[in-house]
Amino acid sequence: MYNDYLTWKEKYPNSVVLIKSGSFYRTYDNDAIILSYLCCYKVIKNVLGFPIRSLSKVLKELRREEVNFVVDYDVHFSLENDVNYLT
């Protein structure tokens, strides 16, 4: 999982990278700290996870703060055109 994050982070260094893991999204390192600050989630051992059902809330906060982001997902869905979806 962390290796996937690092791969996408290398491609998108100026974006918060969200990786789907089962019924959660996870992010790591500085991205975890950013989401912790914006969404009041707890970072544990440099990892932040949140349930899939909270994705729209998280993306809303990232947009509001004008933070670039990319989302890795394995189920097709559409939010807005300004989102970079990774498959």
QUIPE-V887391 format. One line per field, one symbol per residue. burial: + if it has 16 or more other C-alpha atoms within 10 Angstrom, else -. A space follows every 50 residues. Layout:
burial: ???
This chain:
burial: ----+--++-----+++++++--+++++--++++++-----++---++++ -------++--+-----++++++-----------+--
